[in-house]
Amino acid sequence: MPTQQPNMACPSCGAPIDAARRFDEVYHCEYCGNTAYFTQHLAAAGPDGASAAQGAPIAGLYSRFKIGQHGTLRGKLEFNVLGMVQVEYPSGFWTEWRLRVGEQEYWLQEDEGIYVLFDSRPIEEPLPPISAFQPGANLEGWNRLPRWFIIEVAQGKVIGYQGQLPFPPNIGETFTYVDGLGGGQVISMEIDSDGSSAALSVGEPLEYEDIQVAAEETGGW
Amino acid sequence: MPLEATQIDCKGCGAKVDILAGLRSKTFVCEYCGSVNEGEKVTAVQDMQALRAQYQPWSHLRLGMRAKLLGRDYQIIGRIRSKEQYWWWDEWLLYSDSGFPIWLQEGEGGFTIYRVFYPTYPVNPWTAGSFVKLDSVGGNAQVRERGSGEIVFLEGEFTWSAKPGERTNYLEAFRGKTRYSIEYSEQEIQYLRGEARDSKWVYQQFGISAPVPKPMEFEEPDEWDEDSDSPHPVPAVRSAPKEPLSVGSKILFAVVFLLGLGLLIFSALGSSQAKHFKSFTFKARTASGADDGVMLTDAKGAPIAVTLPSTRGAYELRLASSPLDSAGGLGGGYCWWTQVDFLKERPKAVLKKLEAAAKDEDEAVDEWIRYQVVHRVSAWFGAYWGIDEGERWSETNRVRQHFFRTKDPGPYFLRVYTDNCADYASKAKNPVSQASLTVALYRDVWMTRWTFWAGIVLVGLVLLIMSWRIFT
């Protein structure tokens, strides 16, 4: 059960906030639907007051997950669903679910029935030129990663979000993403539209059966 | 439980269209006006009435049908008809209420249920060979097809961007009932893993009681009339691939192939049969210092009759001396020489002519004039010994093999002649005097030819089966 702290409340409606979220920069209230941006002291409301509409609940998103839900990964690691970001890309949509697993938080990507639990990795070496990222190409010896085979390069766009997230998403923000496979892992990199910064994640693919969601009908494959 | 429908306005005609995949729906086709909607745009317009008739599904599956597949409830929300140069196929998109998509690829021999996956060993589809390995478990999968399919019709909705005229490269492979499909373009490589299911099973899951339709006969592509409104024939396309050989079958094929190959090599090497068909042993007699050698064939020097059986191959003549012991001392050696002749009796007319000619020349008629030498084998045997740097050494040479052919099987005469080597001709205690010579005749395996033909049959059988599996 989420723990609550009496002096932590939604600045909009006063509903209690899960204490475990006290260091988050953005909080989406499940009760009033408003989004609040916080300083490190969890005090200030959103700077431009426009976030409530952007962060409106996303309806009709068929998924095994919903915010506040809990479950286990591979029958061992308990998780809670904190928030989500919906991304559009040329071929469709994917969803990034923010999970809390123990004391850590991860992104669980859900895309066309496949799930990948991502953890962020620091980028310690200069980024290769964008021309190096072509589907079918191999990237070897960069940033202490295993050799990885690039399977997709395209543009993504944030189209919505919900729940509690570690950063304030910018609706409509576009970025280039590069997905690859290497060493049995999924490697994903998101590069800003102007190429000024990038984020690297390494993930573990999970089968449908690896994830048990509370009160879900179990199925096999 | 059916998926909950959300209504969206078609950007083409404004009609309310039911959407079942909710926010994940990227493309939907308006069933009224045929507009292919993607986001706020209409990317294509289809003549639904004509195209539905033209590209009707082969099976009884239809949009909206529901089934419990592999433990979950699914509903058909979309269908794509793709076309290759000579064939086409349908892919049904099924969606669960938890947002889990699967694809039912429909072919003549059944269905394949696919889902997207990340392979442990990503294969580059542009450079993949005939076999690919994608999973950490299981062996290689055999590539059975690759090409480029064009979307010619779509109905329903899809969680990805799709429109008529789009082409997708694909590579398909199989291992047992496991199927792999790689769909790829310059922007993306997508891996799908699936399981083959027969039509009857799929029909049962959908609760369809109608019998599975028989596949229509394939028609030659040049007979198709692309402008015709009549439905295209469903060809024998993407038929269920042959099951790969079991481990036992592979071992059996390998053993048969190797056995056949071995027999061919064996026969090609000209190895002889293990058992001789004629063998004679002669006691060596030295020439006691005389210049002439000694006829060993029999005491009177008469040749021995030998019948060579009919054959198209070669005979082996094996000459073997008995062990030759050294005579002791610091060093030395001896040798003896042998000549074996195969003789053919001359025709009487020829013999008379030769005898007459000899008489005319006033020459004595040789006792061997009645024979003609048709084959001659010479060999020598010896033993040498000595001491070299304090080490005693010895060498012997006591077996000789010779292959020969003769065109005419039948009666022959064998004549064996021997003599000491010149250096030892007059030695009284020549050890050769204790030796014996064995002359043995072997039929070559080529003579019976069974190894050759057995090898041809076994190797040919395996190659035939493998060719049939690969090329059909």
Boltz contact constraints between the chains, C-beta under 6 A:
constraints:
  - contact:
      token1: [A, 60]
      token2: [B, 6]
      max_distance: 6.0
  - contact:
      token1: [A, 60]
      token2: [B, 22]
      max_distance: 6.0
  - contact:
      token1: [A, 60]
      token2: [B, 23]
      max_distance: 6.0
  - contact:
      token1: [A, 61]
      token2: [B, 22]
      max_distance: 6.0
  - contact:
      token1: [A, 61]
      token2: [B, 23]
      max_distance: 6.0
  - contact:
      token1: [A, 62]
      token2: [B, 22]
      max_distance: 6.0
  - contact:
      token1: [A, 62]
      token2: [B, 99]
      max_distance: 6.0
  - contact:
      token1: [A, 63]
      token2: [B, 99]
      max_distance: 6.0
  - contact:
      token1: [A, 64]
      token2: [B, 98]
      max_distance: 6.0
  - contact:
      token1: [A, 90]
      token2: [B, 161]
      max_distance: 6.0
  - contact:
      token1: [A, 91]
      token2: [B, 160]
      max_distance: 6.0
  - contact:
      token1: [A, 91]
      token2: [B, 161]
      max_distance: 6.0
  - contact:
      token1: [A, 92]
      token2: [B, 26]
      max_distance: 6.0
  - contact:
      token1: [A, 92]
      token2: [B, 159]
      max_distance: 6.0
  - contact:
      token1: [A, 92]
      token2: [B, 160]
      max_distance: 6.0
  - contact:
      token1: [A, 93]
      token2: [B, 24]
      max_distance: 6.0
  - contact:
      token1: [A, 112]
      token2: [B, 101]
      max_distance: 6.0
  - contact:
      token1: [A, 112]
      token2: [B, 116]
      max_distance: 6.0
  - contact:
      token1: [A, 113]
      token2: [B, 100]
      max_distance: 6.0
  - contact:
      token1: [A, 113]
      token2: [B, 101]
      max_distance: 6.0
  - contact:
      token1: [A, 113]
      token2: [B, 115]
      max_distance: 6.0
  - contact:
      token1: [A, 113]
      token2: [B, 116]
      max_distance: 6.0
  - contact:
      token1: [A, 114]
      token2: [B, 116]
      max_distance: 6.0
  - contact:
      token1: [A, 135]
      token2: [B, 189]
      max_distance: 6.0
  - contact:
      token1: [A, 136]
      token2: [B, 124]
      max_distance: 6.0
  - contact:
      token1: [A, 136]
      token2: [B, 126]
      max_distance: 6.0
  - contact:
      token1: [A, 149]
      token2: [B, 122]
      max_distance: 6.0
  - contact:
      token1: [A, 151]
      token2: [B, 189]
      max_distance: 6.0
  - contact:
      token1: [A, 152]
      token2: [B, 188]
      max_distance: 6.0
  - contact:
      token1: [A, 154]
      token2: [B, 187]
      max_distance: 6.0
  - contact:
      token1: [A, 181]
      token2: [B, 118]
      max_distance: 6.0
  - contact:
      token1: [A, 181]
      token2: [B, 122]
      max_distance: 6.0
  - contact:
      token1: [A, 184]
      token2: [B, 120]
      max_distance: 6.0
  - contact:
      token1: [A, 186]
      token2: [B, 118]
      max_distance: 6.0
  - contact:
      token1: [A, 205]
      token2: [B, 118]
      max_distance: 6.0
  - contact:
      token1: [A, 219]
      token2: [B, 71]
      max_distance: 6.0
  - contact:
      token1: [A, 219]
      token2: [B, 72]
      max_distance: 6.0
  - contact:
      token1: [A, 220]
      token2: [B, 70]
      max_distance: 6.0
  - contact:
      token1: [A, 220]
      token2: [B, 71]
      max_distance: 6.0
  - contact:
      token1: [A, 221]
      token2: [B, 70]
      max_distance: 6.0
